């Protein structure tokens, strides 16, 4: 088996596993609620933290002489 074939097989296996996991989460109500809660938490914490870091970087770069 060549390296590119091995990469292709691994990609297909990972995609299949991801689709299967997504199907189980979507079709099982407790898992779906858990996923939605986790998504809300991530959006409430990670996104504002990212925006704050970008604003801080922009602020620091605006103070540098050209």
PDB file of N, CA, C and O in Angstrom:
ATOM      1  N   UNK A   1       0.863  -1.180   0.000  1.00  0.00           N
ATOM      2  CA  UNK A   1       0.000   0.000   0.000  1.00  0.00           C
ATOM      3  C   UNK A   1       0.901   1.232   0.000  1.00  0.00           C
ATOM      4  O   UNK A   1       1.817   1.346   0.814  1.00  0.00           O
ATOM      5  N   UNK A   2       0.633   2.132  -0.907  1.00  0.00           N
ATOM      6  CA  UNK A   2       1.440   3.345  -0.984  1.00  0.00           C
ATOM      7  C   UNK A   2       0.999   4.338   0.089  1.00  0.00           C
ATOM      8  O   UNK A   2      -0.055   4.192   0.707  1.00  0.00           O
ATOM      9  N   UNK A   3       1.820   5.323   0.282  1.00  0.00           N
ATOM     10  CA  UNK A   3       1.532   6.333   1.308  1.00  0.00           C
ATOM     11  C   UNK A   3       0.246   7.102   0.985  1.00  0.00           C
ATOM     12  O   UNK A   3      -0.557   7.370   1.878  1.00  0.00           O
ATOM     13  N   UNK A   4       0.053   7.453  -0.280  1.00  0.00           N
ATOM     14  CA  UNK A   4      -1.156   8.207  -0.644  1.00  0.00           C
ATOM     15  C   UNK A   4      -2.410   7.351  -0.492  1.00  0.00           C
ATOM     16  O   UNK A   4      -3.467   7.862  -0.123  1.00  0.00           O
ATOM     17  N   UNK A   5      -2.303   6.061  -0.773  1.00  0.00           N
ATOM     18  CA  UNK A   5      -3.450   5.170  -0.580  1.00  0.00           C
ATOM     19  C   UNK A   5      -3.780   5.050   0.902  1.00  0.00           C
ATOM     20  O   UNK A   5      -4.950   5.057   1.286  1.00  0.00           O
ATOM     21  N   UNK A   6      -2.756   4.941   1.724  1.00  0.00           N
ATOM     22  CA  UNK A   6      -2.972   4.854   3.168  1.00  0.00           C
ATOM     23  C   UNK A   6      -3.644   6.116   3.697  1.00  0.00           C
ATOM     24  O   UNK A   6      -4.534   6.039   4.544  1.00  0.00           O
ATOM     25  N   UNK A   7      -3.222   7.276   3.202  1.00  0.00           N
ATOM     26  CA  UNK A   7      -3.849   8.539   3.607  1.00  0.00           C
ATOM     27  C   UNK A   7      -5.311   8.575   3.171  1.00  0.00           C
ATOM     28  O   UNK A   7      -6.171   9.018   3.932  1.00  0.00           O
ATOM     29  N   UNK A   8      -5.594   8.125   1.985  1.00  0.00           N
ATOM     30  CA  UNK A   8      -6.970   8.120   1.483  1.00  0.00           C
ATOM     31  C   UNK A   8      -7.851   7.193   2.306  1.00  0.00           C
ATOM     32  O   UNK A   8      -8.980   7.543   2.650  1.00  0.00           O
ATOM     33  N   UNK A   9      -7.337   6.015   2.618  1.00  0.00           N
ATOM     34  CA  UNK A   9      -8.105   5.062   3.434  1.00  0.00           C
ATOM     35  C   UNK A   9      -8.346   5.636   4.826  1.00  0.00           C
ATOM     36  O   UNK A   9      -9.455   5.540   5.352  1.00  0.00           O
ATOM     37  N   UNK A  10      -7.324   6.228   5.421  1.00  0.00           N
ATOM     38  CA  UNK A  10      -7.478   6.825   6.752  1.00  0.00           C
ATOM     39  C   UNK A  10      -8.496   7.960   6.721  1.00  0.00           C
ATOM     40  O   UNK A  10      -9.300   8.089   7.643  1.00  0.00           O
ATOM     41  N   UNK A  11      -8.473   8.782   5.677  1.00  0.00           N
ATOM     42  CA  UNK A  11      -9.449   9.872   5.564  1.00  0.00           C
ATOM     43  C   UNK A  11     -10.869   9.330   5.456  1.00  0.00           C
ATOM     44  O   UNK A  11     -11.785   9.862   6.083  1.00  0.00           O
ATOM     45  N   UNK A  12     -11.057   8.281   4.670  1.00  0.00           N
ATOM     46  CA  UNK A  12     -12.394   7.693   4.523  1.00  0.00           C
ATOM     47  C   UNK A  12     -12.877   7.115   5.849  1.00  0.00           C
ATOM     48  O   UNK A  12     -14.044   7.274   6.207  1.00  0.00           O
ATOM     49  N   UNK A  13     -11.995   6.450   6.574  1.00  0.00           N
ATOM     50  CA  UNK A  13     -12.368   5.877   7.872  1.00  0.00           C
ATOM     51  C   UNK A  13     -12.749   6.979   8.854  1.00  0.00           C
ATOM     52  O   UNK A  13     -13.751   6.861   9.559  1.00  0.00           O
ATOM     53  N   UNK A  14     -11.960   8.045   8.905  1.00  0.00           N
ATOM     54  CA  UNK A  14     -12.265   9.147   9.827  1.00  0.00           C
ATOM     55  C   UNK A  14     -13.573   9.849   9.466  1.00  0.00           C
ATOM     56  O   UNK A  14     -14.359  10.190  10.350  1.00  0.00           O
ATOM     57  N   UNK A  15     -13.806  10.062   8.189  1.00  0.00           N
ATOM     58  CA  UNK A  15     -15.050  10.709   7.765  1.00  0.00           C
ATOM     59  C   UNK A  15     -16.243   9.831   8.109  1.00  0.00           C
ATOM     60  O   UNK A  15     -17.263  10.328   8.587  1.00  0.00           O
ATOM     61  N   UNK A  16     -16.123   8.527   7.869  1.00  0.00           N
ATOM     62  CA  UNK A  16     -17.213   7.603   8.183  1.00  0.00           C
ATOM     63  C   UNK A  16     -17.496   7.592   9.677  1.00  0.00           C
ATOM     64  O   UNK A  16     -18.658   7.598  10.083  1.00  0.00           O
ATOM     65  N   UNK A  17     -16.455   7.576  10.500  1.00  0.00           N
ATOM     66  CA  UNK A  17     -16.637   7.592  11.949  1.00  0.00           C
ATOM     67  C   UNK A  17     -17.286   8.905  12.401  1.00  0.00           C
ATOM     68  O   UNK A  17     -18.143   8.898  13.284  1.00  0.00           O
ATOM     69  N   UNK A  18     -16.891  10.007  11.812  1.00  0.00           N
ATOM     70  CA  UNK A  18     -17.493  11.295  12.165  1.00  0.00           C
ATOM     71  C   UNK A  18     -18.954  11.376  11.794  1.00  0.00           C
ATOM     72  O   UNK A  18     -19.765  11.892  12.563  1.00  0.00           O
ATOM     73  N   UNK A  19     -19.300  10.869  10.620  1.00  0.00           N
ATOM     74  CA  UNK A  19     -20.707  10.870  10.194  1.00  0.00           C
ATOM     75  C   UNK A  19     -21.527   9.967  11.099  1.00  0.00           C
ATOM     76  O   UNK A  19     -22.644  10.324  11.472  1.00  0.00           O
ATOM     77  N   UNK A  20     -20.994   8.802  11.460  1.00  0.00           N
ATOM     78  CA  UNK A  20     -21.707   7.887  12.350  1.00  0.00           C
ATOM     79  C   UNK A  20     -21.915   8.514  13.724  1.00  0.00           C
ATOM     80  O   UNK A  20     -22.997   8.401  14.300  1.00  0.00           O
ATOM     81  N   UNK A  21     -20.887   9.174  14.250  1.00  0.00           N
ATOM     82  CA  UNK A  21     -21.014   9.833  15.556  1.00  0.00           C
ATOM     83  C   UNK A  21     -22.035  10.970  15.499  1.00  0.00           C
ATOM     84  O   UNK A  21     -22.832  11.140  16.422  1.00  0.00           O
ATOM     85  N   UNK A  22     -22.011  11.740  14.422  1.00  0.00           N
ATOM     86  CA  UNK A  22     -22.984  12.829  14.270  1.00  0.00           C
ATOM     87  C   UNK A  22     -24.400  12.281  14.193  1.00  0.00           C
ATOM     88  O   UNK A  22     -25.319  12.862  14.771  1.00  0.00           O
ATOM     89  N   UNK A  23     -24.589  11.175  13.492  1.00  0.00           N
ATOM     90  CA  UNK A  23     -25.917  10.564  13.391  1.00  0.00           C
ATOM     91  C   UNK A  23     -26.412  10.116  14.772  1.00  0.00           C
ATOM     92  O   UNK A  23     -27.574  10.333  15.118  1.00  0.00           O
ATOM     93  N   UNK A  24     -25.531   9.493  15.556  1.00  0.00           N
ATOM     94  CA  UNK A  24     -25.924   9.036  16.889  1.00  0.00           C
ATOM     95  C   UNK A  24     -26.284  10.227  17.769  1.00  0.00           C
ATOM     96  O   UNK A  24     -27.277  10.181  18.495  1.00  0.00           O
ATOM     97  N   UNK A  25     -25.494  11.283  17.713  1.00  0.00           N
ATOM     98  CA  UNK A  25     -25.770  12.464  18.543  1.00  0.00           C
ATOM     99  C   UNK A  25     -27.077  13.124  18.129  1.00  0.00           C
ATOM    100  O   UNK A  25     -27.861  13.534  18.985  1.00  0.00           O
ATOM    101  N   UNK A  26     -27.319  13.230  16.830  1.00  0.00           N
ATOM    102  CA  UNK A  26     -28.526  13.898  16.349  1.00  0.00           C
ATOM    103  C   UNK A  26     -29.780  13.093  16.670  1.00  0.00           C
ATOM    104  O   UNK A  26     -30.828  13.674  16.951  1.00  0.00           O
ATOM    105  N   UNK A  27     -29.689  11.772  16.633  1.00  0.00           N
ATOM    106  CA  UNK A  27     -30.879  10.937  16.829  1.00  0.00           C
ATOM    107  C   UNK A  27     -31.115  10.560  18.289  1.00  0.00           C
ATOM    108  O   UNK A  27     -32.150   9.966  18.592  1.00  0.00           O
ATOM    109  N   UNK A  28     -30.206  10.877  19.200  1.00  0.00           N
ATOM    110  CA  UNK A  28     -30.377  10.562  20.619  1.00  0.00           C
ATOM    111  C   UNK A  28     -30.615  11.868  21.374  1.00  0.00           C
ATOM    112  O   UNK A  28     -29.696  12.677  21.507  1.00  0.00           O
ATOM    113  N   UNK A  29     -31.843  12.086  21.874  1.00  0.00           N
ATOM    114  CA  UNK A  29     -32.159  13.374  22.506  1.00  0.00           C
ATOM    115  C   UNK A  29     -31.224  13.795  23.643  1.00  0.00           C
ATOM    116  O   UNK A  29     -30.826  14.960  23.667  1.00  0.00           O
ATOM    117  N   UNK A  30     -30.847  12.925  24.587  1.00  0.00           N
ATOM    118  CA  UNK A  30     -29.933  13.414  25.635  1.00  0.00           C
ATOM    119  C   UNK A  30     -28.578  13.862  25.087  1.00  0.00           C
ATOM    120  O   UNK A  30     -28.009  14.851  25.549  1.00  0.00           O
ATOM    121  N   UNK A  31     -28.073  13.134  24.107  1.00  0.00           N
ATOM    122  CA  UNK A  31     -26.796  13.538  23.510  1.00  0.00           C
ATOM    123  C   UNK A  31     -26.940  14.826  22.712  1.00  0.00           C
ATOM    124  O   UNK A  31     -26.032  15.657  22.686  1.00  0.00           O
ATOM    125  N   UNK A  32     -28.092  14.983  22.060  1.00  0.00           N
ATOM    126  CA  UNK A  32     -28.337  16.211  21.300  1.00  0.00           C
ATOM    127  C   UNK A  32     -28.387  17.402  22.244  1.00  0.00           C
ATOM    128  O   UNK A  32     -27.812  18.450  21.947  1.00  0.00           O
ATOM    129  N   UNK A  33     -29.076  17.255  23.393  1.00  0.00           N
ATOM    130  CA  UNK A  33     -29.133  18.348  24.369  1.00  0.00           C
ATOM    131  C   UNK A  33     -27.738  18.674  24.903  1.00  0.00           C
ATOM    132  O   UNK A  33     -27.394  19.841  25.088  1.00  0.00           O
ATOM    133  N   UNK A  34     -26.942  17.639  25.148  1.00  0.00           N
ATOM    134  CA  UNK A  34     -25.580  17.854  25.625  1.00  0.00           C
ATOM    135  C   UNK A  34     -24.749  18.600  24.589  1.00  0.00           C
ATOM    136  O   UNK A  34     -23.998  19.515  24.928  1.00  0.00           O
ATOM    137  N   UNK A  35     -24.885  18.213  23.341  1.00  0.00           N
ATOM    138  CA  UNK A  35     -24.141  18.874  22.266  1.00  0.00           C
ATOM    139  C   UNK A  35     -24.567  20.332  22.122  1.00  0.00           C
ATOM    140  O   UNK A  35     -23.722  21.208  21.940  1.00  0.00           O
ATOM    141  N   UNK A  36     -25.857  20.595  22.203  1.00  0.00           N
ATOM    142  CA  UNK A  36     -26.341  21.980  22.079  1.00  0.00           C
ATOM    143  C   UNK A  36     -25.868  22.814  23.257  1.00  0.00           C
ATOM    144  O   UNK A  36     -25.478  23.968  23.082  1.00  0.00           O
ATOM    145  N   UNK A  37     -25.899  22.241  24.460  1.00  0.00           N
ATOM    146  CA  UNK A  37     -25.409  22.959  25.635  1.00  0.00           C
ATOM    147  C   UNK A  37     -23.922  23.268  25.501  1.00  0.00           C
ATOM    148  O   UNK A  37     -23.483  24.375  25.811  1.00  0.00           O
ATOM    149  N   UNK A  38     -23.151  22.293  25.041  1.00  0.00           N
ATOM    150  CA  UNK A  38     -21.721  22.522  24.834  1.00  0.00           C
ATOM    151  C   UNK A  38     -21.457  23.582  23.783  1.00  0.00           C
ATOM    152  O   UNK A  38     -20.551  24.402  23.940  1.00  0.00           O
ATOM    153  N   UNK A  39     -22.241  23.575  22.709  1.00  0.00           N
ATOM    154  CA  UNK A  39     -22.095  24.580  21.661  1.00  0.00           C
ATOM    155  C   UNK A  39     -22.415  25.972  22.189  1.00  0.00           C
ATOM    156  O   UNK A  39     -21.707  26.933  21.887  1.00  0.00           O
ATOM    157  N   UNK A  40     -23.473  26.078  22.973  1.00  0.00           N
ATOM    158  CA  UNK A  40     -23.824  27.383  23.555  1.00  0.00           C
ATOM    159  C   UNK A  40     -22.728  27.873  24.477  1.00  0.00           C
ATOM    160  O   UNK A  40     -22.391  29.057  24.469  1.00  0.00           O
ATOM    161  N   UNK A  41     -22.159  26.959  25.286  1.00  0.00           N
ATOM    162  CA  UNK A  41     -21.085  27.342  26.197  1.00  0.00           C
ATOM    163  C   UNK A  41     -19.867  27.796  25.414  1.00  0.00           C
ATOM    164  O   UNK A  41     -19.251  28.809  25.747  1.00  0.00           O
ATOM    165  N   UNK A  42     -19.515  27.040  24.362  1.00  0.00           N
ATOM    166  CA  UNK A  42     -18.346  27.400  23.565  1.00  0.00           C
ATOM    167  C   UNK A  42     -18.538  28.765  22.901  1.00  0.00           C
ATOM    168  O   UNK A  42     -17.630  29.596  22.896  1.00  0.00           O
ATOM    169  N   UNK A  43     -19.736  28.985  22.340  1.00  0.00           N
ATOM    170  CA  UNK A  43     -19.996  30.267  21.689  1.00  0.00           C
ATOM    171  C   UNK A  43     -19.991  31.411  22.692  1.00  0.00           C
ATOM    172  O   UNK A  43     -19.621  32.536  22.355  1.00  0.00           O
ATOM    173  N   UNK A  44     -20.402  31.124  23.927  1.00  0.00           N
ATOM    174  CA  UNK A  44     -20.453  32.158  24.956  1.00  0.00           C
ATOM    175  C   UNK A  44     -19.108  32.481  25.560  1.00  0.00           C
ATOM    176  O   UNK A  44     -18.941  33.554  26.140  1.00  0.00           O
ATOM    177  N   UNK A  45     -18.137  31.583  25.442  1.00  0.00           N
ATOM    178  CA  UNK A  45     -16.832  31.785  26.068  1.00  0.00           C
ATOM    179  C   UNK A  45     -15.717  31.954  25.036  1.00  0.00           C
ATOM    180  O   UNK A  45     -14.959  32.922  25.088  1.00  0.00           O
ATOM    181  N   UNK A  46     -15.621  31.026  24.116  1.00  0.00           N
ATOM    182  CA  UNK A  46     -14.475  31.013  23.196  1.00  0.00           C
ATOM    183  C   UNK A  46     -14.533  32.151  22.184  1.00  0.00           C
ATOM    184  O   UNK A  46     -13.509  32.770  21.893  1.00  0.00           O
ATOM    185  N   UNK A  47     -15.695  32.430  21.656  1.00  0.00           N
ATOM    186  CA  UNK A  47     -15.801  33.473  20.639  1.00  0.00           C
ATOM    187  C   UNK A  47     -15.499  34.855  21.229  1.00  0.00           C
ATOM    188  O   UNK A  47     -14.719  35.597  20.630  1.00  0.00           O
ATOM    189  N   UNK A  48     -16.078  35.235  22.375  1.00  0.00           N
ATOM    190  CA  UNK A  48     -15.697  36.534  22.946  1.00  0.00           C
ATOM    191  C   UNK A  48     -14.211  36.609  23.321  1.00  0.00           C
ATOM    192  O   UNK A  48     -13.593  37.665  23.187  1.00  0.00           O
ATOM    193  N   UNK A  49     -13.641  35.501  23.786  1.00  0.00           N
ATOM    194  CA  UNK A  49     -12.211  35.507  24.113  1.00  0.00           C
ATOM    195  C   UNK A  49     -11.373  35.736  22.859  1.00  0.00           C
ATOM    196  O   UNK A  49     -10.385  36.468  22.898  1.00  0.00           O
ATOM    197  N   UNK A  50     -11.758  35.122  21.764  1.00  0.00           N
ATOM    198  CA  UNK A  50     -11.052  35.319  20.494  1.00  0.00           C
ATOM    199  C   UNK A  50     -11.165  36.777  20.037  1.00  0.00           C
ATOM    200  O   UNK A  50     -10.179  37.378  19.610  1.00  0.00           O
ATOM    201  N   UNK A  51     -12.349  37.328  20.130  1.00  0.00           N
ATOM    202  CA  UNK A  51     -12.559  38.719  19.709  1.00  0.00           C
ATOM    203  C   UNK A  51     -11.733  39.661  20.585  1.00  0.00           C
ATOM    204  O   UNK A  51     -11.123  40.604  20.081  1.00  0.00           O
ATOM    205  N   UNK A  52     -11.714  39.409  21.889  1.00  0.00           N
ATOM    206  CA  UNK A  52     -10.922  40.259  22.780  1.00  0.00           C
ATOM    207  C   UNK A  52      -9.431  40.187  22.439  1.00  0.00           C
ATOM    208  O   UNK A  52      -8.738  41.204  22.455  1.00  0.00           O
ATOM    209  N   UNK A  53      -8.944  38.989  22.131  1.00  0.00           N
ATOM    210  CA  UNK A  53      -7.533  38.842  21.769  1.00  0.00           C
ATOM    211  C   UNK A  53      -7.224  39.581  20.470  1.00  0.00           C
ATOM    212  O   UNK A  53      -6.175  40.215  20.354  1.00  0.00           O
ATOM    213  N   UNK A  54      -8.121  39.506  19.500  1.00  0.00           N
ATOM    214  CA  UNK A  54      -7.913  40.221  18.241  1.00  0.00           C
ATOM    215  C   UNK A  54      -7.932  41.731  18.443  1.00  0.00           C
ATOM    216  O   UNK A  54      -7.129  42.445  17.841  1.00  0.00           O
ATOM    217  N   UNK A  55      -8.829  42.220  19.275  1.00  0.00           N
ATOM    218  CA  UNK A  55      -8.894  43.660  19.559  1.00  0.00           C
ATOM    219  C   UNK A  55      -7.618  44.107  20.258  1.00  0.00           C
ATOM    220  O   UNK A  55      -7.075  45.168  19.947  1.00  0.00           O
ATOM    221  N   UNK A  56      -7.130  43.294  21.214  1.00  0.00           N
ATOM    222  CA  UNK A  56      -5.884  43.640  21.906  1.00  0.00           C
ATOM    223  C   UNK A  56      -4.718  43.689  20.929  1.00  0.00           C
ATOM    224  O   UNK A  56      -3.904  44.610  20.983  1.00  0.00           O
ATOM    225  N   UNK A  57      -4.630  42.705  20.035  1.00  0.00           N
ATOM    226  CA  UNK A  57      -3.552  42.707  19.041  1.00  0.00           C
ATOM    227  C   UNK A  57      -3.647  43.926  18.120  1.00  0.00           C
ATOM    228  O   UNK A  57      -2.633  44.548  17.805  1.00  0.00           O
ATOM    229  N   UNK A  58      -4.847  44.259  17.696  1.00  0.00           N
ATOM    230  CA  UNK A  58      -5.026  45.423  16.830  1.00  0.00           C
ATOM    231  C   UNK A  58      -4.641  46.702  17.567  1.00  0.00           C
ATOM    232  O   UNK A  58      -4.035  47.599  16.980  1.00  0.00           O
ATOM    233  N   UNK A  59      -4.991  46.789  18.850  1.00  0.00           N
ATOM    234  CA  UNK A  59      -4.644  47.957  19.646  1.00  0.00           C
ATOM    235  C   UNK A  59      -3.127  48.097  19.750  1.00  0.00           C
ATOM    236  O   UNK A  59      -2.584  49.189  19.587  1.00  0.00           O
ATOM    237  N   UNK A  60      -2.449  46.983  20.023  1.00  0.00           N
ATOM    238  CA  UNK A  60      -1.000  47.031  20.144  1.00  0.00           C
ATOM    239  C   UNK A  60      -0.332  47.378  18.812  1.00  0.00           C
ATOM    240  O   UNK A  60       0.650  48.121  18.798  1.00  0.00           O
ATOM    241  N   UNK A  61      -0.832  46.868  17.717  1.00  0.00           N
ATOM    242  CA  UNK A  61      -0.257  47.172  16.417  1.00  0.00           C
ATOM    243  C   UNK A  61      -0.532  48.602  15.999  1.00  0.00           C
ATOM    244  O   UNK A  61       0.263  49.188  15.264  1.00  0.00           O
ATOM    245  N   UNK A  62      -1.630  49.175  16.444  1.00  0.00           N
ATOM    246  CA  UNK A  62      -1.931  50.565  16.054  1.00  0.00           C
ATOM    247  C   UNK A  62      -1.001  51.544  16.751  1.00  0.00           C
ATOM    248  O   UNK A  62      -0.834  52.667  16.277  1.00  0.00           O
ATOM    249  N   UNK A  63      -0.393  51.153  17.860  1.00  0.00           N
ATOM    250  CA  UNK A  63       0.494  52.047  18.600  1.00  0.00           C
ATOM    251  C   UNK A  63       1.919  52.015  18.053  1.00  0.00           C
ATOM    252  O   UNK A  63       2.726  52.876  18.402  1.00  0.00           O
ATOM    253  N   UNK A  64       2.239  51.051  17.212  1.00  0.00           N
ATOM    254  CA  UNK A  64       3.590  50.947  16.664  1.00  0.00           C
ATOM    255  C   UNK A  64       3.832  51.998  15.588  1.00  0.00           C
ATOM    256  O   UNK A  64       2.949  52.293  14.783  1.00  0.00           O
ATOM    257  N   UNK A  65       5.032  52.555  15.584  1.00  0.00           N
ATOM    258  CA  UNK A  65       5.330  53.529  14.516  1.00  0.00           C
ATOM    259  C   UNK A  65       5.455  52.804  13.158  1.00  0.00           C
ATOM    260  O   UNK A  65       5.861  51.644  13.092  1.00  0.00           O
ATOM    261  N   UNK A  66       5.103  53.506  12.109  1.00  0.00           N
ATOM    262  CA  UNK A  66       5.108  52.917  10.769  1.00  0.00           C
ATOM    263  C   UNK A  66       6.461  52.759  10.182  1.00  0.00           C
ATOM    264  O   UNK A  66       6.593  52.274   9.059  1.00  0.00           O
TER     265      UNK A  66
END
